[in-house]
Amino acid sequence: MKVIQKLTIILLIVFTLSACINNTEPSDHYQEGNSFLENYQYSLALEQYKLAINDKPGNPDAYLAAADILMLKGDTEEAKEILVLAIEQAEPLAEIHERLGTIYLKQGDFQKALEYFNTGLEISPNYENLIKLKLDALSLLDLLDERVEYAKTINDDKLSQEMLLVKGIILFEDKELSLQVLDEAKKGDNTAVADSANEAIASITSISADEDTLFNMSQLSFTLLKYDYFEIALPLNNKIIESNEYYETGYL
């Protein structure tokens, strides 16, 4: 009797594991959806991705693909519903949280966006686009101390040369640490970024001279804008405006 019970338990475990594995494998519908997508047949692709979600709810890829098409069509509410469903049913995937956070960021709900970026980074702490998006959200929320503290925790070894440049500029008020990060940024293969890092080093080194402060801060802001880090540049621009007693127009 005990032998039968043990065999029954083993079979149940094997069946459960098999179901879990099959549940997370790509569905045939997902492959069909990809074929339609390659031919720009978005509606047919979306239909197949939704069938794939029903067929293999544990696989996150179909949710992501469906949500991308819905966002492309401007149907952000249904995209959010599918992405939330993915969090509830599918294997954890940082990109799911990235997409949800991005929707909320575009809708102006920066706090909600930040929450999703944080949960995405718990899954994949070195995912650079999520790192950038979290810095965007912190900048837009004007949580500048938190932004600096978070920047300090980012693993330099996992960052691209460009993101090292951004991190170094964010930390400009901690001159020693900022120059250390920028020194790493100038060592990369991208000569344009290396040149920008050298320029940032020169600006930060000179920033203590009162008469040069605004000019050098403007140079740092310009560097961020040159690489399309508009949200991250925003607090620096605000600081320049607040410090400039002659500022009257909206050029910055």
N, C-alpha and C positions, 0 to 999 in steps of 0.2 A: 504493500500500500504506500509506504514511504517512497519507494522507488518511482511509483507512478506519479506521486505528487511532485517529486523532484523533476521528472521528465516534463510534466505539465508546465512547471514554472520556467524551465529552460526554454521550452517551445514558445511560451508567451513572450519571454525576453527577446528571443530571436525574431519573432513576428513583429514585435514593437520596433526593434532596431531596423528591421527591413523596411517597415512602413515609414520610419523617419527618414531613412536614406532615400527611398523612392520619392518621398514628399518634397525633398529639396533638389532633386535632379530636374534639369530643364524639361519642360513639356514639349510634345510635338507641336502643340499650338504655338508655343514660343518661337520655335524654329520657323513655322509658317509666318508668324508675325514679322520676323526678321526679313523673310523673303519679300513680303509686301512692302516693308519699309525701304528696302533697297531700291524698289521701283517707285518710290514716292507715293504709294497707295496708303495714305495715312489712316483713313477710316477702316479699311480692311485689316490693316496691321493692328489697330486699336482693338478691333473685335476679337482678333486671335489672342492678343495679350490678355484680354479679360477672360477668355476661355482658359488660357494657361493658368491664370490665378485660381480659377475654380478647380482646375485639374490638379495642380501642384501648388497648394497655398503656402508651402514652406519655402519655396524658391523666390528670393526677392527680386530677381532680374525682370520678371514680367511686370511687377508693380512699377518698377523704375521706368521701364520702357513705356508703359501705358501713361504714367504720369507725365513723362516728357512730351508725349504727343498731345496730351490734354493742355499742358502749359503752352505748347506751340500754338494751339487753337485758341488760347485765351480762356480756357475753362479751368481757372485755378481752383475753384471750390471742389469740383469733382477730383481734380488732381490731389488736393489735400486729403480728401476722403480715402482715396486709394493708398496714399502714402501712410496715413494713420493706420489703415488696415494692415499694411505691410509690417509696421512696427508690432502690431498685435499678433500676427500670424506667421510671419516669415523669419528666416534666420537673420540675426542682426547684421546690418550693412550700413556703414557710415554714410554712403551716398544717399540713402533714404532720408536721413536727418539733414543732410546738406540741402537736398531739394526742398524739404519742408521749410527749413530755416530761410532759404532764399526767397520763397514765396512770401513769407511774413515780412522779410526785410523790404521787399518791393512794395508791400502793402503799408509800410510805415510802422508796423508793430515790431520795433527793434528788440524789445524785451523778450517777446515770444521767439523771435528769430535766434536770439542769443541762447535761449534754453535748448533749442534743437541743435545749435552748433556745439554746445557743451556736451550733449548726449552723444553726438556723432564723434566728438573727439575722445570720449571715453572708450569708444569702440576702436578708433584708429587715431591715436594721439599725434602721429606724425604726418597726417594727411594735410598737405600744404594748402590746398584750396580752402579747407575748413579752418585752418589756422588764420588765413587771410580774412575769411568771412567773419570769424570771431573778432578779429581786430577791427573790422569794419563796424560791427554792431557795437562794440565798446566805444568806438570813436563817436558814432552817431548818438549814443546814449550819454556822451560826455563823461564816461566813467574812466577818466584818464589815469588815476592812480592804479585802478584795477588793470587797465591796459598795460601799464608799465610793468606791474608785477607779473602779469601773464607772459609778457614778452621775455622777461628774465627766465621763465621756466622752459621756454621753447628750446629744444635740443638743436644746437647749432650744427651738429654733425649730420642731421637729417634735412637741413634746409638747403634750398637752391641758393646760388650766388645772389640772385635778385632779392630773395626774401631775407638774406643776411643783410643786404643793404638797407632794406626797410626796417628790420629790427634795430640796426645800428642807429638809424635816424630817430626812431621812436624813443630810444634810450638816451637822446642827446644831452639831457640834463644830468645824467650820470656819466660824466665825461670819460672816466677811465674804462668803464664797461663798454660804452658806446664805441670808443676808439678800438678797443680789442675786437669787437664784432666786425667793425668796418675793415679792420686789417685782414680779417679772414675773407671778407667779401672781395677785396681787391686781388686776392690770389687766384681767383677762378679763371676759367678759359674765356669767358665772355669779356672782351676788352672794353666794350661800352660800359658794362656794369662796373668793371674795375676802375675805369676813368671816373665814373660817378662816385664810387667809394672814395677815391682820392680827393675829389672835390668836397665831399661831405666831411672827410677828415680835416681838410683845410678850414672849412666853415666852423666846425665844432671846436677846433683848436683855437680859433680867433674869437669865438663867441663871448668870451669873458670881457673883452674890451667893450665898454658901454657904447661907444660911438658906432661900433660895428655890429651890435647885437641884432638889430632889425634886418640889416642887409643879409647877415649870415643865416638868420632864421628863414628869410625869404628864399635863399639859395637852397636850403634843405627842403622847403615846401615845393619849390620848383622841381627838384629831383623826384619827389614822390609823384607829382602830377605828370612828369615826363613818362613815368612807367604806369600811369593810369591808376594810381592808388589815391583816388579822389577823396574817399571817405576818411582814409587814414591821415591825409593832409589837412582835413578840415579843422581839427583842434589847433594845429600849428598856425593855420591862417587866422583863426580867431584870436590866438595869442598875439600875433603880429598886429592885428587891428586894435586890440585892447592896449597894446604898448605904444602905439603910434598916435601921439596927440594931434598930429596933423592930418590923420586919416578922415576923409569926408566922402569919398566915393565908393562904389561897389566893385572896384577893379580886382580886389583880392578874393 
